[in-house]
Amino acid sequence: MEVFMRNISPNVTQNYLTNELSKILHGPRYSPSYPTPINFHVFLFKDKKGQRQHSGCGTLTLPSQQIGHKFLDEYGDGSATTSSFTVGGRRVNFTTSRRMVRPEILESITRRPYVDPAAFEERERRERVFREERVSIRTLQFGWECRDSVFSVEWEHSPESCHLFFNDERRELRIEIPRARDTTLAIAIRFSNLRTKSAHTTHFGEPVILLTLETPPAFESDPLEEGKPRIRLTSLPLLDHERLLPYVSLALRFVCESSSNLRTFLELCKEAKIHHINNTECLIERRGLFAPHVARQLGCWLQSLDWCIAFQVESLLRSLSVDMTEMLSLIPFIEDLKKAKGKRHAAAVLAHFGQEALKSWYGPDEESKTILECFLQVQKDIETHPQSFTLQFTDPNLFEAYHVEVTPTTIRLTGPHSEKSNRIIRRYHPNYHESFLRVSFVDEGRLHYRFDRDIDGQNFIKTRVGPILSQGLRIAGRNFDFLAYSQSALKEHAVWFVKPFRDSDHGDVDARKIIESIGSFDNLSFDKTLMFCPARYGARISQAFTATDVSVTIHPEEVLRVEDINTDTGKYCFTDGVGTISRELAIEVSKKLRSNHRLGRDRKDYARALQVRFQGSKGMLSVDYTLGGRAICLRPSMIKFEDTSLEIEIARTFDKPGSYFLNRPLIMLLENLGVKYEVFEYFQNQAVLEAEQSTESLERAARLLENYGLGSSFRLPSVMLSLAKLNVADELDNQFYRQIMEYAIHHVLRLLKNHARIPIPNAWTLVGVADVHKFLQEGQIFACVKPIEGSIIYLEGPVIISRSPTIHPGDVQIVHAIGEPPKGSRPMPSCLGGGDLDGDVYNLIPLNEVPEFGGLKTYNPAMYAPAERKLLNRRSTMADVAGFVMDYINSDVVGIIAINWLIIADQSEKGIFDEKCMTLSNLHSDAVDYPKSGNPVAIDRIPKLLFNEKPDWNAPETVSINLHSGRYYQSQRAIGRLFRAIALPANLNPGRRLRRQRPNRRMMDQLSNAMDSNLSLAEDNNELVHVVQRRIDRFIDTSQQFPAETIEQLKGLFQRYVFGLTSICNTYTLSYRPLTEEEAVIGTIVQKTSQARLRQDMTAKLREHTDILVRGIREELAGGDEENPEAYLQRAWLSWKLSIPERSSFGGESFGWIGLGAVFDAIKEIEDRDRRQ
């Protein structure tokens, strides 16, 4: 409603009037129906004579007729009340406006948040300061921080004109260098990327700004012509900058024009809220650490090295652990080591040396060693226990993977790390596995590429990523060619590269021969256009690169081809992507998978559902009890290309049900479909209470960790439950235990706050398989749940079913879990987000068990038509597939579509039924199909937000939310209210235990002494030790003399564990700061990030690799098949005792948890054996 205002004092500004009106409109009389301050709009008419700032008249627009009439009843002319509104010494008169309210203003105040005029003025003032103030720079310098605290200038440039600006909107520093009449070069440094800041005057009187960064800055070329996008660069197009930048991108020194520039810089830092700026001078020299002649000498040596050694040398340089001159000084020692011990030993020394050299930066100066002393100490450690650096895995599906990350400015090399292999890797001898590279294309800081709209991101990907995909990657004098990708890796923008090698069984091998060996893709009767679609061709090849476990080999006659089950019209396929397997063969597959592990081989159960890769087929196999003998049935919908291999590869087994967790998109759907906010609030409060109470007992702690998959690599839930039976909870109350539980609770609360990942008890996540026996009617499901503990549960009655991602009103349906009628007319999977049955999991809420979700309205499912394929007029080549990968990195918009859908649903009064949301749900289906269709969703087809302000829940966790800034508003949707209900601890600092990660040489000496004295630690007063010892004494004599061979083995095993854990903590971090031991044990990353997906990906890799490491340690403790469990128990007991005096050193605490878990595992083996006998 619009209200006319008159008699406004000419001295009153629009902002002042707005502020005075807000005191009324935001008061208790107007706010009850509005949980946030109501928004309104004030407009003052200009003075036509131009003598005053306004005419004394204006309009007040209010969001509803109800509020407008209420306001006029109280303050309007002729109102019955005596209330008046006086401002600037005059009473302002209010009457109903004769004009219709302007629709754009009404829309704005209805949906947008109220912005405090004072805050708005302050923001304008800050923007004006940042726009007008600048720092003049005389010389730009990039350099290297030396170990003796000297800054070595390695590159410098003195432009005719150069200025440093602050951009508050993008939260970055910009150093701009006019290059020509039509272009300006720029260096952009995010405020969050600043590690240390110094503004000082040297003893020569030079005013200097010295910055060290977490990650390299961004480089840009900014065309002066209006409307042209900025261009991202890999380096500055200035003399030698491109060659040097990979090594000197983290330390920048700017010599200013005058001392006044330092004062300006400090004032701007204060405005930008950049703190902790010191004035300490750093001595500078020009040492030429990366001079051209040094680089040439090093390059020649690298080419002469074996690849495994050259990889580690290149990794040392690219990780900035050493400079080139330091590396040259080590050449004689590396050469001698290689001659004496061989290339694998030398590579292991260099890999461990890299970690020690990097850690030395974090230690106090008095503990620092020269680079040679550090190298020789590592060499000595490994030569003392050479077996300790090669864990012997029993799993034949693991291999040592080499990783390369390609960023805008450099490449980063890590590994080798033990990972699950694939069909192609297993084909070749382990000696040639080093010829394969996992290459990821990421932005600085490992973030996914995300470009502002005014940056030509497509051109940058084309110039940075394109040449590598098409022409290959050169590292240490070796050329690697693009090979292929897996579908999961493509989403992370990761692919496989390979260098040519000669295999005794396969002859000369290169990328082309590997692709040719996979199978036949051309002239397929069931997919005639496959070879004309590069994306689809790449997707079919990717099946061979899926990480799998090899199981059993079958005979051709045991493979049956059966038809798919379709609707009568043929429009829908009930068995899309799912075949069957006989019970006998399923048991054999499960036995084979268990045989790959020393532990757990005696389990008798088997998986009833398997996700497989077999020949050219992919999908699910479910057990069909009507099949006899060894048999699998493949359907046409499973077969993607032709191949004759007879090995069944297992991508995933489904042997236990999954827990049910809500998420933001699903909550947004459910809320709009009728579920009340109080339902979500109740379950979130229960989750918070469970987290807070987890520290009260070991049982509750174990339940929390188990429910959220925390500590699973170290088997913490199982160990805690075993300890609980011994009644020793109080003995665990040490700093390490408190820290891991603090991290676990923080992890749970962060998931609740930032993702609304709310657990729902008695609801389940299950894999979907087809009703091949045709028992069910339309709208019916059969759901059988077999929890890890407890009896089988058969779901009955109404069930809410969904499948992630949920983005359309019809993606949530209600079905009936009831059994055995005939098939329906449309399969349920096709109704839910375009799903099929090749491994998709479905979320089930049984309403009989969880009645709180009752009353849900359902809508017709979307019609998900297959995306049209992008075809060439010729057969595709691998060059075309490489081109598709480049296009995919540019056009991967699934995330953009999903978040825009969620924000618009929050902004719009119509919620998920807004036209833009419906458009986005259709686009989302096309974007998900893009990896197989090759047809991207153009960015300009994606509907924009209704307005620029975003809901508070969308703010990155690295940003402090200021609702008065006008950038965010307080969301009143359920996800917004749930977000604000969680408070995360403000001072959770993962860096405070960093000292424990430094190598402790005294610790190793104490370890040897303790081990040599047979771990005689009777003086240990820890009650936990005595309780566990009494338990163990029932099975073995803990006072016996232990064999020297066993003691030597455990010395090496502990060193190998510390080495492996250190490598993992250095690799799977979001910054240059290694993860703490506690983070690795729990399986979380505490550090904040602007991209939650990055932490999710890195956390998954952290858990995968800690699981492999711990499994290897446990298998070494368990010994071979011929050894009895008493020997296992003895080694487990010794390993746990070993950890007790080493708790203050990195790895000591967690090694103890592994040893303790092995103790309980060995006892269980003994008890199970005795029971059987």
N, C-alpha and C positions, 0 to 999 in steps of 0.2 A: 504494500500500500504506500502511496506517495502522500506526504504531508508538506504543505506550503509553509515556509517560515518568513517572517518579516520583522523589522525593527531590530536588526542585528547591528551591533556597534561596528563602525568601520575599522576599529582597532583589533577586532577579533579575527583571527585567521581561521581557515577551514580546519586545520589540524587541531587548533585549540578548542573550537566548537565541538568537534568530534569527541575529543577527550572529555569535555564536560558532559555531553549527552551520554557517554558510556557509563558515567557514574550513576545515572538513572536506569538506563536500559540493561545494565549488568547487575543491577541490584536484585534483592530477593523478590520484589513484586513481579519481575519479568522473567526470572530465570528458572522457576520450578519445572516448566515443560521443556527447558533447553539445558541439557547436561553441560554444555559449553557456552561461553558468552555468545549471545546472539550477535549476528553481524548486521550492520546497517550501512547506509551510504549517505553522506552529506555532500551537497553541491551548492556553492554560492555563485549567484549570477554576477557577471562582471559589470563594472561601472561603465556605462556607455560613453561617459564623458572622459574616462580615463584618469580621473582625479583621485580616486580611491581604489583600494585593492579589490573591493567588491561593491555591489549596489545596496547592500543591507538586506537583501532578500535571497532566498534559496529554497532548496527542497531537502526533505529528509525521507529516504526510502526505507521502509521496514519490511521484514520478510513475510509478514502475513497480515491479513485484514484484522484478525483478532488482536494482534499486538498493536496495530495502528489505532483501532477504536479504543483500546484500553488506554493508550497514551493520550489520545485526544480527550477522553473522558476526564483525565486527570490534569492535563496541562493546556488543553485547547481553549480557544476563545469561547467564552460563554459556558464553560464547564461549570457544573454544580459545585465542584470542590474549589478550595482556595489555593491549591498548589500553583506555584509559578516557577518559571525557569528564567533566572537572571544570569546574564553573563556580560562582562565588560561594562557593568553599571546599567544595563538596559534589560527590561523584561522582554523576552522574545515571544512573539505571538505565533500560535500554531493553528492552522485550519486545514480542512481537507482540500487537497489539490484538485484543480479542475482538469488536470491532464491525466491521461492514463499512465500508469507506471511503465517505464521503459523495460522491455522484456530482458534485454541483456544485463541490465543492472539487477533486476530481480533474480535472474539465474545466478549471477555472481554472488550476491549476498546470501542466497539460499544454500549454496553448496560450498562456498569458500569460507575459510576461517576469518574471524575478526583479527585485524592487525592493529596493534597499538600505534597510534600516530607518532608517539615519542620514539618507539622502536623503529618505525619507518624513517623518521627523520635521522635517527642515529645511523641507520644503514646507509641512507643517502650521503650522510656526512663522511662515513668511512669510505664509501665508494669514490667520493670526490677527492679525499686525501690520497687514496691509492692511484687515482687517475692522474693527479697533478704532481705528486711527489715522485722523484726518481733518484737513483744513485748512479753517478757517472763513473764508469770504469775505464781505466787506462790500459790495463793488461789482463788478459784471461790466461790462466794457467791450470793445466791438468797434471796431476803428479801421483807420487807413491809415498805412503807413510812408511818409513823405514823402521827397523827394529830398534834403532838407536834414537828414535823420536825426531829424526830429521825429515823434512819434507823435500823429496827430490822432484824438482820440476822437470817433467819429461816432455811436455808440449806447452807452447805458449804462443799467444797471438796478441798483437797490439793494434786493434782496429782504429780507424780515424774517429769513429764514433761508436760508443757502446754504453748501454744503460741497463740498470737493474730495476724492474718494476715488481709490484705486488699485485696479484689478481685474487681478490678475496672471494669472488664467486667460484672460481675453480680451485681455490685454496692452494695457490702455487706461486713460486718466484719465477719471473721470466727475465732472462738476460737477452736483450735484443741487439743485433748487430746489423745495421743497414748494409746490404750487400751490393745492391745496384739501384737504379732508379725505380725498379718495379718489384723488388724483393727485399725482405728482411729475414735474416737468420735468427733463430731463437733457441735458447736452452730453457727448458721448463722443468722445474723442480717442485714436486708436491711438498707442502708443509710437513706432511706425515712422513716424508722420505728423509727428512733431516735427522742425522744421528747426532752430530756435534756441530756447534756454531761458535765461531770466534771472530771478534771485531777488535783489532788492536793496531797499534802503531809500532813499526819495527824500530830497532836501534839506529837505522838509517833514516828514520822519519817517514817511512812509507806507510800510508793508511791501507790496511789489508783486511779483507773478509775471507775467512778460511772455513769451508764447509766440508764435512764428511757425510756421506750418504749411505742409506741402507741398500739402495739399488741404483743403477745408473739413471741419469736424467733422460728426458725425452728431447729429441732434437727435431726442429721444424723449420720449414721454409714458408714464410707468410707473404703471399702476394698482396701487393698494396691495392690492387684493383678490387673494388667493392663487389661482393657476391661470389668471389672465387674462394674455394675452400683452402684451408691450410694443408700443407703437405708434410707428412711425417718422414723423417730422415733416419738413416742408420748411424750417421755421424755428420759432423760439420764438413762441408765441401771445401776444406782449407788444408793446407800442406800437411801431409802425413797424419792427419787426425784419425782417419779411418783405420790405419795400421795400428796405431797406439791405443785407441780408445778401449779395446777389450781389457786392457790391463790397468788403465789409469782413469777409470770412469767414476770412482767413488771418492776422490779427493780433489776438490776444486779450490783454487786460490784466486781471488780477484784483488788486483792493486787499484785502489780508487784514485780519482783525480785530486782530491783534497780531503783534509780531516773532517770538513763539514759533511762530506758524504758518509762518513762513519756515523755521525750523529743522526743523519737522516735515516740510515739503515736501522739504527737502534730504535728510533721513533716508530718506524714502520713495523718493526718486529713487535713492538708493544701494542700497536693498533691491531695487528694480526694475531695477538695472543700467542706469540712464539717466545718461549721462555728459555732460561738456562743458557744464556749467551756469555761466554767467558772472554777475557781480554788477555789471555796468555799468548805470548809470542811463540811461534814455531820456527826454528832455524831452518833455513833453506839451502840446498845445494843443487847443482845440476850434475847428477852422477851418471846419466846416460844408462840407466838400468835396462832400458829396452831399445837402445840405439840400433840403427840398421845393421851394423857389423855384428853386434851381439845376436840379433834375431837371425841373421844368415847363418852364423856358426851353429846356433842351436837348431835351426831347421835342418841343416845337413846331418847333424848327429841324430835327430829324430828319425829321419828317413832310413838310417842304417840300423835302427833298433828293431827288435821283434815287436810285433804289434801290441802284445799285452803290456810290454814295458813302455812303449811309446804312448799308449793310451793313458797310463798313469802319470807320465811326465806332463803330457798335455793337460790332464786334469789338474795337476798341481798348479800349473800356470794360470789356467782359466778360472780356478777357484780363488785365485789371488793369495794362495798359501805361501808362495815364494816368488821372487822376481827372477828375471832371466839370468842375471849375473850370479845369483845364488845357485840357480840350477846348473850353470856351467861349472861352478866350483865343485859340484858333486859328481861330475862325469867320471873322473877316474875311479871313484869309489863304487859307482853303479856298475861300471864295466868290470871291475874286479869281482864284484858280487855275482854278476851274471856268469862269469867264467867259472867261479868256484861252486856256485849253487844251482845254476840254471835259470832260465828266463821266468818260470812260474814263481820261484822263490824271490827273485828280484822284484817282480811285479807286486808280490804280497808285501814286501818290505816298503815299497814306494806307496802302496795304498794306505798302509798303517802310518807311514811317515807323514802323509798328507794330513791326516787327522791330528797328529801331534803338533805339526807345524801350525795348523790353523788354531788349535787350542791355545798355543803359546801367546797369541794376541790378547787373550782374556786374562792372563795371569799377571801377578805383580812382577815388577821389574827385577826384583832380587832372585826370582826363580827362573828368569829367562836364560836360555842357552843359545849358543850360536847355532846356525842352521846345520853345521857339520856335526856338532855335538848331539843335536837332536836326532839326526840321521843315524849316527853310529850307535846311539842308545837303542833305537828301534831295531836296528840290525842285530844287536846283541840279544835283545829280548826274544826275537823270533828264532835266532839260532839256538838259544837255550832250550826252547820247546817248539821245534819246527812243526810237530804234528798238531799243535794246538791251533794252527791257523787254517786247517782244512777239516771242517766238520764232515763226517762220513754219513750222508743221508741214505736211508734205505729206500726212499721214494724215487723211483726211476723217472718220474715226471717232472722233476726239478732240473733246472739248468742255470748256469751263471749268465745273467743278462747284463749287457753293456748299454748304458743310457746316455743320450745326448739331448740337451735342451737348447733349442735355437731361439734366442731372444733378439730384439731389435739391434742390440749393440755387440753381442758376443755369442759364444756357445759355451755351455757348461757340461762337463762330462762327469758322470757318477757311475759307480759300480766297480766290478761286477757284483750283482745281488742275486741271491737264489730266488728264482721265481718259477711258477708253473709254466711248463712248455706247451707247445702246440704240435700239430701233425707235422709241420715242415721242419721245425727244430729237431724233433726226435728222429727224423729220417737220416740225419748226418751224425758222424762221430763227434763226441764231446770236444775233441780238439778243434773242431771247426765252428763251434758255437760262438766263438769270439768274432767271427766274420759277420755276425748279425748285429744291427744296432736298433734300439728303440729310440726314435727321434720324435721329440715333442716340439711344437711351435707355440711359444707362449710369449706374452708381454713380460716386461721387467717385473721381478718379484713373483714370477710364475703365474701371474694373473692371465685369465683368458683375454684375448683382444676385445676391447670395447672402445669404440671411437666416438668422440663428440660429433654432432651433426655437421659441424663446420670443419671437420678434418676429412680429407680424402683417404679413408681407410682402405678402400678397395685398391687404390693405386699403391699404397704401401705394402699390402700383402702381395701384390703382383710383383713388386720389385725386390722384396725381401725373401718371401717364401717361394715364389714362382721359380726363380733360377735354381734353387736347391732341389726342388722336386723334379725339374726337367733336366738339369745338367749334372746333378749329383752333389754330394757333400765331400769336401776334402779335409781330412784330419791327419796331421802328422805325416803328410806325404802319401796317404792312402786315399783312394777314391771309392766312395760308397754310392750305390745307385738305389733309387726308390724301388721298393719291392711290392708292398701291399699294406693292408691294415686289417684290423678286426673292427667289427661294428662298435663295440664298446670303446675301443681306443680312439676311433674317429671322433666320437663325441668329446674326447679330451684333446682333440687335434694332435693325435700321436699316430705315427706310422712306422713301418719297418723299412730299414735300408739294409743292403748287403754289399760286401766287397767280393770280387771273384776269388775262388779258392779251388783247389784240386782235391777231390775225395777219392779214396782208393776204390770205393764201390760204385761211385757215380761219375767219375772222371772230372772234367772241368765243369764247375758249377758257377753260374751267375744268375742275375735276376730273371733273365729271359728263360733259362732252362728250368728254373724253379716253377715259374708260372705255367710253363708248358706241361710240367709233370703233375699238376694238380688234378686235371681231368679235362673233359670235353665240354665246351661251352657253346659251340657253334652248331647251327642247324638242328637245334633241339625241337622235337615235335611238340613239346609242351610249352616252349618259350622261344618262338622263332625269332623274336626281335631282341633277344638278350644281348647279342654282340653289338647291336646298334645303339645301346644305351650305356655310356661309360659308367654311370653311377650303379646301375644294376650289375654290370659286369664286375665292377669292383666289389659289390656286396656279395656276389657269389664266390669270388676268390677269397673274400674275408672269412668264409667258413673254415678254411684250412688254417687260419691264423687265430681261431678262437682258442683260448687257454683251456685245455682239457686234460683229463686223466685217461690214459689208455687202459682198457679193461681186457676183454677176451676177444679172441678171433673165432669167427664162426665159418661154417661151410656154406657155399652158394645155395645148396638145397634147403638150408635152414632160413633163408630169407624169402618171405612170402610177399607178393604184391597183392594188395586188396584195394577195392574201390573206396572212395570217400562216400560218406553219408551226407546227402544233400536234401534240401527241401524239395517238394514236388516240382516247384517252378525252376529249380536249379539256381535260384538267386543267392541262397546262403548255403554254406558248407558247415555241417555240424562237427566235422572231424578235421577242421583246418589246422594242419601242423601237428597232428597227434596220431601215433600208431599204437601198436600193442606189443607186448613181450610176454613170453611164457614164464610161469612161476619158476621153473627149473633154471632157466637162463638168467632171470633176475637175481636169484640166489647166487648163482655162479659169478655174476658181475659184482655183486656186493662183496663176496669173498675175495675176489681179485683186487678190488679197491682197498680192502682192509689189509691184504697181504703186503701192500706197498708201505705199510707203517708197522714198526715193531710193536707199538702199543695199540691195544684195542682189537687185536686179531681174533680174540676168542668170542667176540660178540656174535650172537646167533640171529639177530634180526636182519632184515634186508629192506631196501627202499622199494616202495610200490610204484614210484613215479620217477622217471629219469629224463633229464634233458640231454640229448645226444647229438653227436655229429657222426654220421655213418655214410661212407661212400660220398655221394653228392647230396645227401639228404640232411635235414636238420629238423628238430622239433622234439616232441615229447613221446616217450614210450610208457604206457601204463600197463600194469600186470593184468592179463586176461587169463582167468583160471580155466577157461575152456580150451586153451592151447596146451598141448602135451609136448614133452621133450624140450629140446632147444629150438626156439623159434622166435623170430620177430616179424611183425607185419608192418610193411611200409605202405603209405598211401600216396597218391599222386600229389597231394598238397604239400607233402614233405620233401619231395625230390626237386632239387634246384639245378643240378647239373649231373653229368654222367661220370662215374668213377667206379673202379672195380676193387678198391680196398675192402678187406673183410674184417678190419679191426673196429670194434665198437668203442667210440670215444665218448667219455662222460664229461659234459660241461657242468652239470650240477645234479646232485641227488636231493630228493625231497623226502627226508626220513623223519621229519618232525614238524609240527605246526608252528607257524609264526605268530607272534603277538600282534595285536591290533593297535595302531597308533593313528590318531587323527592328524591332520595337517591343515595349513591355512586354506588352500583351495577347497578342500573337502568341507571344512567348517563353514566357509562362505556359501557353498552350495546348500549344506544342510540347514543353515540359518534361513536362507531365502526360501527353502522348501518347507519351513514350519517348525524346525527344532528351536526351542527357546534358549536364550543365552544362559540361563541358569543351569541348563544341562551341562554345557561345556565348562562353566565355572565350577560346578561340583566336581567333575572328574579332574580338572586341573588342580583344584585344591587338594584332592586326594593324592595326586602325584607329588605335589609340593610337600605334603605331610609325610609321605613315604620317604622322600629324600631327606627331610630334616631328621626323621627318626632313625635313619640308617646307621647312625653312629652309636645308637643305644645298645646294640648287640651284634655279634658276628652273624647271626641268622638274618637279621634285617639288612645288614651290609651286603651279605651274599645275595639276598633277594633283589636288592636294588641293582647290583652289578649284573646279575643274570638277566633281569628284565630289559636292561638297556645295552646288553652286549659289551659291557665294560670289563676290562681285566681278563677277557676270555683267552687271549694269547698265553697268559701266565696261569690259567686255570684258577684264578683267584676265588670265584664262588665256591668251587669244590673244596679248595684248601681251607677256606674259612669255615665251611660246614664241618669239615673233619676236625678242625681246631675247636669248634664250638662243643663238640662231643667230649673234648678233654677238659672243658671248663677253664680255659686259660685266656679269656678275653682281656682281662686286666693286664696281662703280660705283654699284649700287643700295643699298648698305649704309648707308642714312641713317635718321634717326629715323622718318620717315613710313613707309618700307617696313617697318622692324622693327615699328612699331606695328600696321600693318594685318595683318601676319602673326601678331603676338601675339593680336590680336582674332580672327583666323580660327581659330587653334589653340584658343583658349578657346571659341569657338562650337562647334567639333567636339566637344571634350571635354565641354562642358555638355550637348550632345545625347546623348552616350553615357551620361553619369552620370544625367541627370534623365529621359531618355526611352528609354534603351537602343536608340537609333537606330544600329544596327550594320550597316554595309554588308556584303553578301555578294557577292564577285566571282563572275562567271559565272552569276549569277542575274538575273532581269529582271522589270520591271513593264511590262505590255503592256495595251493596250486590247482589250476583247473585242468581237468581231463574230460574226454568225451564220453558220453553214455553210448558205448558201442552196442549195448544190448537192447537199446531202444525201449527202455522202461519208462522214462519220464515224459510227462506232458509239458506243454508250453508253460513257462513260468514256474517250473519246479526244478529243484536241485536235490542232489544227494550229497550231504556233507558229513564226513566221518573224521573226527578229531582224536588223535592218540597222543596225549601229552607225554612228556618225558617221564613224569611220575603220575600215576593214577590210571584209572580205567578208561576204556574207549567211550567217547561221547558222540552220540548221534544227534545232530541238530534237527529240531522239529518245529513246525509252525512258521510264522512270518519271519523273514530274514532280510535286513537291508544289505544289499550287495553293491559293491562299487569296485572300480579298478583304476589305479593311478595311471595317468593323470586324469583328474576330474575337472572338467572345464565347461561342460554343457549341462543344462538342467536335467537332461535325460540320462546323464552318466551315473545317476544313483537310482536304483530300482528296488522294489520289494518283491521278493520271490517266496515260495513256500518250500521249506525243507521237509519233504514227505516222500515217500518212496514208490517206485516201480510202475508208474503209468507209461503209456506210449509217448513217443517223441512229439514235439510241438512244431509249429510252423516257422519259428525263427530262433536260432540258438542264442542263449543269453549272452555269450561272450561278444557277439557282434553288436549288441546293444550298448555295450559299455566301452566308450572311448575307442571304438574300432578294434577291439581286441580279438585275438585268436587263442589257440590252445598250445602254442609252441613254447610254453614256459612262463606264460603270464600268471601272476598271482592275483587273487581276488580277496577283497576285504568283506568280512561277514559280521554283521551285528544281529545276533538272534534276539528278537524282540521279547520272546518269552523270558529270556535271561536278563536282558537289559531293556526293560520297558520304558526307561526315560526317553528313548528316541522314538517313541510311538507318536502317531499323529502326523507323520511325514507325508507330504503330498508328492506324487510322482508325475513326471511328464514324459511324453513320448521321446524315445531316444533319437538322437540325430541320425541322419542318413549319411553314413561315412562312405562316400564313393571313392574308389581307388584313385589316387592321384595320377594325372596324365604323365606319361614318361617323356623325358626329353631325349629325342632320338637324333642320331646323325644320319647322313645319307650314305654312310659307309660303315664298315665294321670298325669297332673301337680297338684302339691299341692301349698299351699301358701308359703311353704318353697322355692319352685322353683321360685315363683314370687319374693320373697325377694332376692333370688340369682340373678335374672335378674336385680333388682334395683341396686345391687352392681356392676354388669357388666356394666350397663348403665352409672353409674357415671365414671367408668373407660374408657368407649368407646364412650362417647358422643362427636363426632368429627364434628358435623354440623358447628360449628363456625370455626374450623380449616380449613375445606374444603372451606368455604365461603371466608375467608380472603386470603387463598393461591390462590384461583381463581382470586381475585381482584388484588393481588400483581403481579402474573404472567402476567395477562392481561396488567398491567402497564409496566412490565419489557420487555415483548416480542414485537418485531416489528409486529408480527401477531395479537397482541391484544387478543380479546376474541376468535379468531379462532386458537390460538395456540393449538397444540395437547394436551398439559397438561391441558389447560382450558376445552377442550371438555371432557377429561377424568374426570376432577373434577365435571363437571355438571352432569355426569351420577352417580358418587359416591354420590353426594349431594342428589339425589333422593333416593338412598338406605339408606343414613344416616337419612333422614327425616322419612323414613318408619321403621327405627329400633325400635322405641317404640312399634310397633305393630307386626313386623316380628320376632324380637329377634335376627336377624342376623346383627351384627355390621360390620362397615367398618374398616378393619384392618388398623392400623396407617401406616404400611409399604406400603399400596396400594396408599396412598396419595402422589401425585407427589411433589417433593421438589421444592423450588424456583429456578429460573434460576441462581441466584447468591445471596450471603449473604446480600449484601447491600439492604436496603429496601427503598421504596419511603418515602419522608418526611411526607406525610399525614398519614403514618402508625405509626409514633412515638407516644408513649403514651403521654398524656397531662402533665404527671408528669416529662417528660424528656425535657430538653432544646436541641433543634436541633442544632447540629454542623456539617455542611456539610463537613467540612474539616477533621472530625474524620474518615471518610470512612465507617461509619455505616449507613448513610442515603444519598440518592441522591435527587436532585430536580426533582420531577416528572413533565413531560411535558404533561401528559394526562390532560383532562379537570378537573378531580377531584383534581389533584395537583395544578393546576393554581387557581381553586376556593378556595382551602385551603389557599393558600398564600395571597389571596386577602382580607382575613378577619383578622383584628387585634383585639385580645381580650385585655381588660384592664389588666394590669400586677399586679395591687395592690388591686384587689377586695378581701377584707378581711372580711369573715363572722364572725370572732371572735371578731370584735371590739365592738359589742353591747352586749357582753356576760354579762356585769354587770346587764343589764336589766333583766336577767333571774334569778337573785338571789331573794329569797323571801323577800318581803318588809313588815315587820310587821306594820310599821307606816302606810303604805298604807291601810291595812285592818282596822286599827282604824279610819282613815279618811273616809273610805268607810262607816263604821257603822254610824259615825256622820252625814255624808252627807245624808244617807238614812233615818236616824231617823228624820232629819229635812225636809223630803219630797223633797230632792234634790233641795232645793232652791238655785239656782245658777244664780240668775239674774245679779250678778256682772260679769258674764262671758261676755267679750266684743267680743267674736268670732262672726263675722257676720253670719257665717254658721249656728250657733245655732239659731239665730233670724230668718233667712230665713226659715229654716226647721220648726221652731215653728209656724211661720205665716201660713205655709202650713197645719200643723196639726190642728191649731185652727179652720180651716174650718169644721172639723169633730168632734173634742172633745174639752173640756175645759181643757187646759194644766195648768191652775192655780188652779184647784180643789184640795181638800185634798185627797191624795191617800190612799187606804186601807192599814192598817198595815200588813195584810196577804200578799198582793202583794209585799210590800217592803221586807218582810222576804224571800219571794220566790226568788226575784231577787238577794238578798245577796247570797243565796245558789247557784243560777244558775251561777253567776259569778265565785264563788269558784270552782264549778264543771268544768266549762269551762277551767279555768287556770290549774286545775289538769289534765284534759284530754289533753290539748295542751302540757303541760310539758311532759307528758308521751309519746306522739307522737314524740316530738322533741328529747327526750332522746333515743327513740327506733329506729327511722328510719334515723339514721345518719351513715356516713361512718367511723366514728372514735369515740373516747370517748368524743369528744366535741359535746354538744347538738346543734341541729339546732337552728337558730335564729327564732324569731317570724315572721320576714319578709319572710324568706325562706318557712316557713309553709304556710303562707297566699298565696304567689305566686304559691307554689307547685313546688319548685325547690331545688336542693342541689348544693351549690356553690363549695364545696370542690372538688379538683381534685382527680382523681382515675386512676389507670392503667387499670382498666376494666370498660369500658363505660357501659357494660351490667349491672354491679352491680348497678351503679347509676340509670340506667333506671328502674330496678326492684324496688329499694328502693324508687324512686320518685313515681312510680305507687302506692306503698303501702302507702306512705305519703299522696297522694291525696285521696286514698280510705278512709283512716281513718280520715282525716280532714273533708271529706265530710260527713261521718257518724256522727262525733262530731257536726259539724255545723248544720246538719239537725236535730239532737236531740235538740239543743238549740233553733232553730227556731220553732220546734214543741211545745216545752214547752212554748215559748212566744205566740204561736198561740192559745194554750188552746184546750179544747175539742170541739167536734162537736156541742154541744149545745150552745156554747158561740158565741156572736155576734162579728163581726170584729172590733167594737169600743173598746171592751175590749182588743183585740189583739193589736190595735194601741196604747192603753194606756200603755201596758206592753212594747211594742217596744220602745216607746218614753222614758219611764223610763230607759230602759236598755241602750239606747244610751246616755242619760244624765249621767248615772252612769259612763260611760267609760271616760267622759271628764276629770275629775280630776285624773284619773288613767292611763293616757297615758304614764307616765314615768315608769310604772311597766309592767312586762311581762304579756302579754295577754290583757292589757287595750286597746291598739290601735285596735287590731283585733276584740275584743268584740264590740267596737264601730261600726266597719263596719258591723258586724252581726246585731246589733241593727238598724242601718240606713237602711240596706236592708229590715229588718222586717217592718220598718216604711212605706217604699214605697210599700211593699207587702200588708200590711193591708189597706192602702189607695186605692190600686187597687181593693181589695175585696169589700170595701165599694162602690166604684164607679160602679163596675160591678153589685152589688146587686141593687143599685139604678136604674141603667139602665134597668135591667130586670123588676123591679117593675113599 
